[in-house]
Each structure stands twice: as structure tokens, then as C-alpha cells.
């Protein structure tokens, strides 16, 4: 029994050693990864493994494998204060997305940061990408505030600014090393936030108020000028219409006087007769229709229609007498 136990322990130990050797001599590459297999820490073009699957290698420390995720990674800058071309301070935040394009160059550039791929990514993002992005955002100083923020759709220069920043990043900035030499490929860059500091906000609001005042004054001046022009044109038209109406009236009066002259000449031969004929004509035209005559009770012969007179006489009507009757009575 003791021999069997010793043999079992020995077999288990051998199997354990074999498993450890197999584990250290194999690795798996996912379809989203690219591996760099190094021998004694050095790598060459044959060290790149792009085909996914189960692979073999010599145990550590003879050979080691570093696997890089080839999917897009995102890098975002902290808030950076930038001065515009018209001396305004703004706080800008940007981002970029990249992937490992050349694993061998990427390994050679950042393998001194540590043995893990995460160490390589951290060094690439902090020491290269973020620094280049912050430096490239200095292009903002070439634009004015009104160019960055505008009320017209599509008039902002932010897309143009993003293109310039992208070009600087790809080229490695001013005199820097192109990102392609690091094995990095940038796919997109964007400015996702711009904040105005309190002092800048107050200055912008004050300048906007001054601009509005200038615009209001200009519009008022243009309105007054247009009003004066309209009033002058209206006065000119009115004077022209009045002059035309006066000329027309003078023409009508002159024509009427010319046509009335023969009749006036005939009436001036016997004015009294002319007046009498006009009165007869007026009475004839008036009596051709129903009309009402109104007399005063103080007129001669109208006293009989005065109610007060009838009341005073108590039914006895006064009989007017002429002079002949009075004489006969005497």
C-alpha cells in the first residue's frame, strides 16, 4: 500500500509538472488581439502573430508573449485653458480614438514601461497621445470667439479646427515624431466641450451688449433716414396732387364762368325781373312735391292760431275793423 501511495504521489507530481510546462509553453490569441512573441526580450518581424487560435512557445524566460487589443481605444484630455485670437480665455476638452496599427513598433516604443500590455498602453496614452493632443489644441488661438460660437448653422470653425488638430497629431506636432513611427493609427479626433470661465463669460456678455447697442443705434439711424425719405416723398406727392387739383378746379371754375357769362349778361339787362323769375322757378319746383310751411303766430293774420289768444278771449274772437268801419261808427 505504501508503495502504491508513493507511485500515485509521483504520478500526480509528474502530471502537475507537465501541466505547468504545457501552460507556460502555450497561449491563446483572440480574434481582437495581435501578439508579439519575444525571445530573451527581443522581437523581429517574425515575432508578430495575427492569426487567432491556440499557439505554442518556449517556456519563460526563453520566450514571452505580449498581446495587444487591436480594437479602438479612447483618450480624453483634461480641461485645458486656451486663449483665442481676440484675447478671450476658454476651457476646452478634446478626445481621440486610436488603435495599434503596427504591434512590433508599438512594442519597441513602449516595452520599457513594463511587461504587461496595459503598461504599454498607459505609457503611450500619457506620454505621447495626451501631450500631443494638448499641444495641438493650441491651434484654437488662431480663431476668434465669434468664429467658434456663431448663431448661424454650419458657420462655426470647430470642424476646421478639429481637422488641423488631427493633422498635427498624425505628423507628431512641431518637429515631433509621427505617430506611425510608434505603431499608432489615429482614427478620429473631436472637441466635445468648450466652457467659458466666469470672467470670460462676463466679458462676452458685455461685448454682446455693446454689439447689440451698436446694431440698435445703426438700425434706428437707418429707420430715421428712411422715415425722412418717406416723409419727403409723401410731401412731394401731396404737393403735386394739390397743385393738380387746384389747376383742375381753376379750369372747372373758368369753364363754368365762361358758360354762365351769357346768362349773366341777359340777367343784368333787368336784374329785378331775373330775381323774380328765379323766385317763381324756386316756388314751382318746391310746390311740385309735398312740403310744409311754418309761420309765426306773431305774423299778421296768424294770431288766430295762437292758443293763448283763444284762451284770453274765452271764445270771443276779436274782429279786426278797418278805418272805414271805425269812421261809420263814429
Secondary structure, 3 states (H helix, E strand, C coil): CHHHHHHHHHHHHHHHHHHHHHHHCEEEECCCEEEEEEECCECCHHHEECCCEEEECCCCCCEEEEEEECCCEEEECCCEEEECCCCCEEEEEEEEEEEECCHHHHHHHHHHHCCCHHHHHHHHHHHHHHHHHHHHHHHHHHCCHHHHCCCCCCCCCHHHHHHHHHHHHHHCCCCCCCHHHHCEEEEEEEEEEEEECHHHHHHHHHHHHHHHHHHHHHHHHHHHHHHHHHHHHHHHHHHHHHHHHHHHHHHHHHHHHHHHHHHHHHHCCCHHHHHHHHHHHHHHHHHCCCCCCCCCCCCCCCHHHCHHHHHHHCCCCCCCCCHHHHHHHC
